[in-house]
Amino acid sequence: MLARWSLRTRLLAAVVLALVPVFALSLWNALDTQWRGEANRAEDLAVATDLGAARQRETVASAHRLLEAVCANDTVRAGAAVTALPEQAERCGAYLGEVLRAFPNDYASLAVTDAGGVVRCSNVPGTIGMNVADRPFFKLVRERRTFVVGPQTASRVVPSTVIPAALPIRAAGGFAGMCAVGITLQSLSDLSAPGPAGKIAMALVDREGTAVGGSPEATRTLPVAARLAAAIVGGQTLFREYGQDGQPYDFRLRALPDTALFVVAGMPVAEQWSSFLADWASLLLAALALAAALAAVAVGADRWCTRPLNYIREFADRVARGEELKLDPMTAWGPEMVAVGEAVKAMAQAIASREAELRAGLEQRDHMLREIHHRVKNNLQMISSLLNLQAGEIRSPRIRRFFGDAQNRVLTLSILHRHLYERSSWALVDFQQFISDLVRQITVGRRAADRPQPRYQIRAPIMAVGPDVAIPIGLIVTEAVSSALNRSNGTTAPEIRIEAADRDGMVELTIEDNCAGAGGSIRPDSQGGFSLTLIRGLSMQLGGEAVITAREGGGVRVAVTFPMPQDPEADA
């Protein structure tokens, strides 16, 4: 009966059998509760550190507003001026002291400087006349000309560490000095407000992990300074560690903007060993159930999926090698896998039949292409012969030369088609062989007893090009070689050099001769003519350009540069 079951039925039966114990477990609820508790703890810590950061932002914003009010006060402006009288500076200092007394726990000092960095007004009389132009903080304010908050520093004015904040004074569109205030760490360290159920303690630490603010109870919950410093350097914002009181805590770090201080929030870790141990039995059952399910799925997949599919794959490999198309289903296969095997067998037979049809079609196409190229070549040769016969009746050497040039152009196309149907690839020709055959045929057509035969130097890379490239190149070579042969009168040893080279993805085709005789349709000083127009037009068709110059020692040099075809098959 099991042999008649479908594959889906077998897999469902195996999975149901393996997962029966899982329905009796309550492990998921316990784990879900634990995960939710961890998430709530992390959220509470994040809220606490966000509150500390918000307190810092509010303190900085308050300092900004304070400086705006102080800098706008007439008494301060009068006392901070370079020409201020001593009594004006005293009134300015008294005003600043009165302002600070309104915020005894927030600010430690207030001072106003001129554009040169000299303190003109301060709540601390001993600092008047002090020059702070060399301080990086003053330079930063003068450069940015906006409200600036610096890192905490040991103040030279008051015996405490402060966070400096300053606002530039502007006059006539320029920098006229700054108003600076020292924010006390006490204004930032009052962060020990309890979190949910009074369980979160917060403190303020510097980059070395040293506590700089917070209640004594909060600082005792902190881990050692080295552990905090490592967490700050490593970017570890959430971690669990033992505090200095020996109890485990979850800690979260939050950097205070524009300072080198960090808010640390700590929440004690509750003892949960008893509840955790009570869940071991459920965890063991869940692990056993998972192992049973994996074993059942593995055995079922191997027996009813992997083995039949491997056999089908081996059958497909035999079909690909051209072996017999015989599929023997295994007795343990289910009806679905038997159907798959039969479908694969039918597909293999269809592929074999299609391959035979395609092979016959390709052979027919090759025969037709060979015949087409052969007939085109014969027709072009017939046209060339007709031109040759017609040229024999022409008495004018100039018109006969024109007929010869036209005959060479037709000959170029004929040679190209001969190379196409003689090669195994109908879309590509051998570049070097094509050029060599072309110049040989042109020379034979222009051979004369009273002229020395030219010597050719043909250098071209071994590459195959398509007709779209071979035809323009062939016609360019035909025009240049024909012109050189017309100018070979009076040249003892005429030489024609044809070279093609790859220059960083560009093909540089050079046709150079030493023929300095009269005649020829291509000369450096020529302004027009059919040959020149044809060469330039064919060069543009290749996506390049042609340059015609005089050769040293006599002769003409034709240089054509065009991009290297990236894909000869696609170009063809």
VEXVO-745815 format. One record per residue: x negated, y, z of N, C-alpha, C in turn; residue in one letter. Coordinates in steps of 0.2 Angstrom, whole numbers, plus 5000, padded with zeros to 4 digits. Layout:
BEGIN
XYZXYZXYZa/...
***
This chain:
BEGIN
499649945000500050005000499650065000m/499050065004498650125004498350144997l/498250084993497950104986498450144982a/499050144984499550174980499650244982r/499350264988499450334990499050384986w/499350444985498950494982498450524986s/497950554982497450584986497650634991l/498150684989498350724994498650695000r/499050634999499350605005498750575009t/498250545007497650525011497350575015r/497250635011496850685015497350715021l/497950725019498450745024498450705030l/498450635029498550585034497850585038a/497250595035496650605039496650665043a/496850725040496850785044497350785050v/497950755049498450755054498150705060v/497850645058497550605063497050635067l/496650675064496050705068496250765072a/496850795070497050855074497550845079l/497750785080498250765085498050785092v/497450775094497250795101497250875102p/497150915096497150985097497751015099v/498350985098498951015099499051015107f/498750975111498750975118498351015122a/497951055118497351095121497651165122l/497351195127497551265128496851305128s/496351285125495751315125495751385121l/496251385116496251445112496451505116w/496951495120497251545124496751575129n/496351525132495851545137495251585133a/495051565127494551595124494851665121l/495451665119495751735117495751785123d/495951755129495951795135495251825136t/494751775136494051795137493851855132q/493951845126493751885121494151955122w/494751955123495052015125494752055130r/494652015136494252045141493652085140g/493252045136492552075133492752135129e/493252135125493352195121493552255125a/494052235130494252295134493652325138n/493152275140492652305144492152355140r/492052325133491652365129492052435127a/492752435127493052495125493052535131e/493152515137493052555143492452585144d/491852555142491252585142491152635137l/491352625131491352675126491752735128a/492352725131492652785133492352825138v/491952795142491652825148491052865145a/490652835140490052875137490352925133t/490852915130491152975125491353035130d/491653015136491853075140491253105142l/490653075144490053105145489753145140g/489853125134489553165128490053225127a/490653215128491153265127490953325132a/490853305138490653355144490053395141r/489553355138488953395136489053435130q/489553415126489653465120490053525123r/490453515128490853575131490353615134e/489853595138489353635141488953675136t/488753645131488353675125488853735122v/489453715121489953765118490053825123a/490053805129490153865134489553905134s/488953875134488353915134488353965127a/488553935122488553975116489054035117h/489654025120490054075121489754125126r/489454105131489154145136488654195132l/488154165128487654205125487954255120l/488554235117488854285112489054345116e/489354335122489654385126489054425129a/488554395131487954435134487654475129v/487454445123487154485118487554545115c/488254535116488654595113488754645119a/488454635125488554685130488154745129n/488354805130487954865129487454875134d/487554855140486954855145486454815143t/486554755140486054705138485654735132v/486054765127485754785121485254845123r/485554885128485154945130484454925133a/484554875138483954855142483454815138g/483654785132483254745129482954775123a/483054835122482754875117482054895118a/481654895113480954915114480754975118v/481255025116481155095119481555105126t/481755045129482155045135481755075141a/482155115145481855145151481855095156l/481355095161481355045167482055035170p/482455095171483055085175483555045170e/483555055164483955015159483754945160q/483154925160482954855160483154825167a/483154865173483454845179484154835179e/484554875176485254865175485454805171r/485054795166485154735162485054675166c/484454675170484254615174484854605179g/485054655182485554645187486254615184a/486354645178486954615174486854535173y/486254515171486154445170486254405176l/485954435181486054395188486754395190g/487154445189487854435191488154385187e/488054385180488354325176488154255178v/487554245180487254185183487654165189l/487754215194488054195200488754175199r/489054185193489754155192489754085190a/489154065188489053995186488453965189f/488453955196487853935200487653865198p/488053815196487853755195487653735187n/487853785183487753775176487153795173d/486953855175486353895171485853915177y/485253915174484653925179484353995178a/484354015171484054085170484354105163s/484354175163484554215157484054265155l/483854265149483354315147483454335140a/483254405138483254435131482654455129v/482454435123481754455120481854505114t/481354535112481354575106481154535100d/481054565095480854525089480154495089a/479754525093479054495094478954445099g/479554425103479554375108479354395115g/479354465116479254495122479854495126v/479854465132480454465137480654545139v/481154565137481354635139481854635145r/482254585145482754585151482854515153c/482854505160482954445163483254445170s/483554395172483754395179483254375184n/482654355181482054345185481554405184v/481454455188481054515186480354495184p/480054445187479354425186479254405179g/479754395175479654365168479654425163t/479854485165479854545160479154555158i/479154565151478454575148478154515146g/478354455148478054395146478154385138m/477654355135477754345128477854275126n/478454255123478554185121478554175114v/478154215110478154205103477854145101a/477454115105477054055103477453995105d/478054005108478453945110478753915104r/478753845103479153815097479853835097p/480153845103480853855103481053925100f/480653975102480654045099480654045092f/480154005089479954005082480553975079k/480853925082481453885079482053935078l/482153975083482754025083482554075078v/481954105078481854155073481854125066r/481754065065481754035058482454015056e/482853985060483553965058484054025059r/483954075064484354125065485054105066r/485154055070485754035072485754005079t/486253985082486253955089485853895089f/485453885093484953825094484953805101v/484953735101484853695108484253655107v/483753665112483153635112483153575117g/482653535117482553475122482453505129p/482553455134482453475140481753485142q/481553535146480853555147480853585154t/480253575157480053605163480053685163a/480453715166480453795165479953825169s/479653875166479153915169479453975173r/480053985173480454035176480754015183v/481053955183481353925189481053855190v/481053835196480753775198481153715196p/481353705190481853645188481753635181s/482053575179482053555172482653585169t/482653615163483253645160483253625153v/483853635150483953625142484053695140i/483553725136483553795133484053795127p/484453855127484853865122484853945120a/484853965114484754035112485154045106a/485254115106485654145100485254205098l/485154205091484754265089485154335089p/484754385090485054455090484854485083i/485354505080485254535073485454605073r/484954635069485054715068484854735061a/485254765058485154795051484954735047a/485354675048485254615044484654575045g/484254595050483654555052483654525059g/483054495060482954465067482754515072f/483154525077482854585082482754555089a/482754485090482654455096483054395097g/483054375104483554315105483754325112m/484354295114484654285120484654215122c/484254195127484154125129484454115136a/484654055137484954035143484653965145v/484553945151484253885153484853845156g/485053785153485653745156485353695161i/485653695166485353655172485553575170t/485153535172485353465171485953445176l/486053485181486553465186487253475182q/487253525177487953535174488053475169s/487553435168487653375163487653305167l/487453315173487353245177487953235182s/488453275182489053265186489453215182d/489253155181489653105177489853045180l/489853045187489952985191490652975192s/491153015188491853005189492052925188a/492352895192492552825191492952805185p/492852755182493252725176493852695179g/494052645175494652605177494552565183p/494952575188494952545194494352565198a/494052615196493352635200492852595198g/492752555193492252505192491652535187k/491752595184491252615180490852675183i/490152665183489752715186489352745180a/489152815180488852845175488252885178m/487752885174487152925176486852955170a/486352995171485953035165485253015166l/484952985160484252965160483953005154v/483253005154482853035149482652975144d/482252995139481952945135481552885138r/481252905144480852855147481252815152e/481852825152482352785156482352805163g/482052865165482052895172482752925173t/483052915178483652945180483553025182a/483953065178483853135179484453165182v/485053125183485653155185486153095187g/486553115191487053065193487053045201g/487553015203487553005211487152955213s/486952955219486452895221486752825220p/487452825221487752755220487652735212e/487752785208487652765201486952755199a/486452785201485752775200485552705202t/485852685208485652615210485952555205r/486452575202486652525197486252515191t/485852565189485452565183484852505183l/484752485178484152435178483452475178p/482952435178482252475179482152515173v/481752565174481652615169481352585162a/480952535163480652505157481152475153a/481652445156482152405152482652455148r/482752515152483152565148482752595143l/482152615144481652635138481652595132a/481652525134481552475128482252475124a/482752485128483452485124483552555120a/483252605123483352665119482852665113i/482252645113481852635108482052585102v/482352535105482652485100483352495098g/483652555099484352565097484852525100g/484752495106485152445109485652485113q/486252495110486752535114487252495119t/487252435118487652385123487252325125l/487152315131486852265133487052245141f/486852185143486952165149486252155153r/486252175159485652175163485852185170e/485352165175485352165182485252245184y/485652275188485452335191484952335197g/484752395199484252395204484552365211q/485252355211485552335217485552255217d/485352225211485352155211485952125208g/486452165206487052135203487052145195q/487352095191487352105184487852155182p/487652195177488152245174488152245167y/488652265164488652285156488552355156d/488052375152487852445151487952465144f/488152525143488152565137487852625137r/487452635131487052705131487352745125l/487352815127487552855122487052915122r/486752935116486352995116486753055116a/486553105120486853175120486553215114l/486953245110486753275104486353335106p/485853345102485353405102484953405109d/484853345112484453335118484053265117t/483653255122483253195123483553155129a/484153165131484553135136485053085134l/485153035138485652985137486152975143f/486752965141487252945146487252865147v/487252845153487252775154487852755158v/488252715155488852695159488752615161a/488852595167488852525169489452505172g/489652445171490252405173489952345176m/490152325182489952265185490252205182p/489852145181490152085178490452045184v/491052025183491351985188491151915188a/491151885194490951815194491551775191e/491451735186491951695183491751615182q/491251595187491051535186491651475188w/492051495192492551445194493051435188s/493251485186493751475180493351455174s/492751465173492351445167492251365168f/492051345174492051265175492651235174l/493251265176493851225175494051215168a/493751255163493851255156493451205153d/492951165156492451125153492851065150w/493351035153493750975151494050995144a/494351055144494751075138494251085132s/493651115134493151125129492851055126l/492751005130492550945128493050905123l/493650915125494250885121494250915114l/494150985114494151025108493551005104a/492950995107492350975103492450905100a/492750855104492850785101493350785096l/493950835097494450835091494050865085a/493650915085493350945080492850895076l/492550855080492050805078492450745074a/493050725077493450675074493750705067a/493950765067494250795061493650795055a/493050815057492550825052492350755050l/492350705054492150635052492750605047a/493350625049493850595045493850625038a/493750695038493750735031493150705027v/492550695031491950675027492050615024a/492350565028492450495025492950495020v/493450525021494050535016493750565009g/493450625010493150655004492650615000a/492250575004491750535001492050474997d/492550445000492850384998493350404992r/493750454993494250464988494150524983w/493650564985493450624980492750614977c/492250614982491550614979491350554975t/491550494977491350444972491650444966r/492350454965492650454959492350514954p/492250564958492050624954491350614951l/490950584955490250564953490250514947n/490750464947490750424942490950464935y/491450504936491650544930491150584928i/490750614932490150654930489650614926r/489450554929489050504925489350494918e/489950484918490350464911490250524907f/490350584909490250644905489450654903a/489050634907488350634905488150584899d/488550524900488450474894488750504888r/489350534888489650564882489150614879v/488850654884488350704881487750674877a/487550614880486950584876487150544870r/487850544869488050514863488250434864g/488250414870488350344871489150324870e/489350264871489950244870490450284875e/491050294872491550324876492050274880l/491750244885492150184888492150204896k/492750214898492850234905493250174909l/492850144914493150094918493350124925d/493950134926494150164933494050114938p/493850134944493650094950494350074953m/494350024956495049994959495250034965t/494750074968494950114974495250184972a/495250194966495450264964496250274965w/496450334967497150344967497450364960g/498050374960498350384953498150454951p/498050504955497850574953497150564949e/496650534953496050524950495950484944m/496450434943496450394937496750444931v/497150484933497450534928496850574926a/496450604931495950644929495450614924v/495250544926494750504922495050504915g/495650484914495950474907495950544904e/496050594907496050664904495350684901a/494850664906494150674904493950634898v/494150574898494050524892494350554886k/494950574886495250604880494950664878a/494650704883494350764881493650754878m/493350694880492650674877492850654870a/493350614869493450594862493650654857q/494050704860494150764856493550804854a/493050804859492450844858492050814853i/491950744853491650704848491850714841a/492550714841492850724834492750804832s/492750844836492650914835491950924833r/491450894836490750904834490650874827e/490950824825490850794819491150844813a/491750874815492050924810491550984810e/491351004815490851064815490251054811l/489950994812489350974809489450974801r/490050944799490150944792490251014790a/490651054794490751124791490051164791g/489651154796488951184795488551164789l/488651104788488251074782488551114775e/489251114775489551144769489351224769q/489351254775489151324775488451334773r/487951294775487251294773487251294765d/487551244763487551234755487851294752h/488351324754488651384751488251444752m/487951454757487451504758486851504754l/486551444753486051424749486151444742r/486751424740486951434733487151504732e/487451544736487551614736486851654735i/486451644739485751674739485351654732h/485451594730485151574724485451614718h/486051614718486451644712486251724712r/486251754718486151824719485351834716v/484951794718484251804716484251794708k/484551744706484551734698484851794695n/485351824698485751884694485251944695n/484851954700484452004701483851994696l/483651934695483051924690483351934683q/483951924682484251934675484252014674m/484452044679484452124679483752144677i/483252114681482552144680482352124673s/482552064671482352054664482652094659s/483252114660483652154655483252224655l/483052254661482752314662482052314658l/481752254659481052244655481152244648n/481652214645481752214638481952284636l/482352314639482552384637481952434638q/481452414643480852464643480452454637a/480452394634480052374628480252414622g/480852444622481052484616480952554617e/480652574623480652644625479952664623i/479852724620479252744617478952794622r/479352824626479052874631478752844637s/478152854638477752824644478152844651p/478352904651478652924657479352894659r/479752884653480352844654480252774656i/479752744652479552674653479352664660r/478952714663478752704670479352714675r/479852754673480552754677480852684677f/480852654671481152594670480752534675f/480152544675479752494679479852504686g/479952564688480152574695480752544697d/481252554693481952524694481852454694a/481452424689481352354689481052324696q/480552364698480252344705480752344710n/481252394710481752394716482152334715r/482352314709482752254709482452194711v/481752194709481352134711481252124718l/481252184722481252184729481852144732t/482452164730483052124732483052054730l/482752034724482751974722482251924726s/481751954728481251914732481551904739i/481851954742482151954748482651894748l/483151894743483651834743483251764742h/482751764738482351704738482051684745r/481851724748481551714755482151684760h/482751714759483351694763483551624762l/483551604755483851544754483351484755y/482651504755482151454756481951444763e/482251484768482051474775482651434778r/482551404784483051374787483551424790s/483351484792483751534795484051574789s/484651584788484951624782484951694784w/484851714790484851784792484151814793a/483651784793482951814794482451794789l/481951834788481451824783480751834787v/480251794785479551804788479251874785d/479151924789478951984787478351984783f/477851954786477151954782477151914776q/477551864776477551824769477951864764q/478451894766478951934762478551994759f/478152034763477752084760477152064755i/476852004757476351984753476651964746s/477151924746477451904740477751964736d/477952014739478252074736477652114732l/477152124735476552164732476252124726v/476252054727475952014722476352014716r/477052014716477452024711477452094707q/477352144711477352214709476652214705i/476152194707475452194704475552154697t/475852104697475852064691476252104686v/476752134688477152174683476852234680g/476352264684475952324682475252304680r/475152244679474452224677474252254670r/473652284669473452304662472752294662a/472552284655471852254654471352314655a/471552374655471152434655471052464662d/471452424667471352454674471152394679r/470652414683470452364688471052344693p/471052274695471552254699471452274706q/471952304710471852324716471752264721p/471352284727471252234732471752254738r/472152204740472652224746472352194752y/472552234757472452214764473052224768q/473352164770474052164773473952134780i/474152174784474152154792474752164795r/475152114797475752124800475852074805a/476252084810476352034816476751984813p/476651924816477151864814477751874818i/478251894814478951914816479451904811m/480051884813480651874808481051934809a/481251964803481752024803482352004799v/482852044800483452034796483452074790g/483952064786484052094779484052174780p/484452194786484552264787483852304788d/483352264790482752294791482252274785v/482352214783481852194777481952234771a/482652244769482752284763482452354763i/482552394768482252464768481452464768p/481252414772480452404772480252384765i/480552334762480352314755480352374750g/480852414750480952464745480452514747l/480252534753479752584755479052554752i/478952494754478252464751478252464744v/478852454740478852454733478652524730t/479052574733478852644731478152664732e/477852644738477252674739476652634735a/476752564734476352524730476352544723v/476952554720477052574713476752644712s/476852694716476452754716475752754716s/475452704720474752694720474452664714a/474852614711474652584705474652634699l/475152684699475152734694474552784695n/474252794701473652834702473052804702r/473052734700472352694700471952714694s/472152754689471652764684471052804686n/470452784684469852824686469652794693g/469952754696469752724703469352654701t/468752654703468352594702468552534705t/468652544712468852484716469452504720a/470052504717470652524721470852474726p/471052504732471252464738471852494740e/472252444742472952464746472952424752i/473052464757473152434764473852444767r/474152384769474852384771474752354778i/474952394783474852374790475452384794e/475752344798476252354803476052334810a/476152374815475952364822476452384826a/476552354832476952364838476652414842d/476952474843476652534847477252544853r/477152504858477652514864478352524862d/478552464858479252464856479452494850g/478952524846479052564840478652524835m/478852514829478552484823478252544819v/477552534818477252584814476952554808e/477352564802477152534795476752584792l/476152564790475652614786475552584779t/475552624774475352604767474852654765i/474252634764473752684763473352654756e/473152704752472752684746472252734745d/471752714741471152764739471152784732n/471852774729471852794722471952874721c/471452904718471552974717471653004710a/471852954706471952974699472653014698g/472753034692473353074691473953034690a/474553064691475153024691475453004698g/475852964698476152944704476752984707g/477252954709477752994712477753024719s/477252994722477153014730476553044731i/476553104732475953144734476053194740r/475553204744475653254750475953314748p/475753344742475953414740476653414736d/476953354735477553354731478153374736s/478553414733479153444736479753404736q/479853354731480453314730480253264726g/480753234723480753174719481153124721g/481353074717481753024719481352974724f/480752954723480352914727480352944734s/480153004735480053034741480753034745l/481253054741481953054744482152984747t/481952934742482152864744481752844751l/481152864751480752834757481052874763i/481152934763481352974769482052944771r/482552934766483152914767483152844770g/482752794768482652734770482352734777l/481952774779481652784785482152804790s/482652854788483152874793483652814794m/483752774789484152714790483952664795q/483252664795482952624800482952654807l/483152714808483152754814482452784815g/482052794810481352824811481252884807g/480652894805480452944801479852924797e/479752964791479152944787478753014786a/478053004787477553054786477053034780v/477053084776476553074770476053124770i/475453094770474853134771474253114766t/473753154765473253144761472753104765a/472453054761471953014765471253044763r/470853034768470153064768469753024763e/469453054758469053024752469553014746g/470153034747470553024741471152974742g/471652984740472252934741472852964745g/473252924746473852944750474052894756v/474252924761474452884767475152894768r/475552844768476252844770476352804777v/476552844782476652814789477452814790a/477752764792478452754794478452724801v/478852764805478852734812479652734813t/479852674816480552654818480552614824f/481052604827481152564833481152494831p/480752454836480752384835481452354836m/481652314831482352274832482352234838p/482852244843482852204849483052134848q/483452124844483752054843483852044835d/483352014832483352004825483951964823p/484251914826484851884824485451934824e/485451974830486052024830485952074824a/485352094823485252144818485452114811d/485252054810485452024804486252014803a/
***
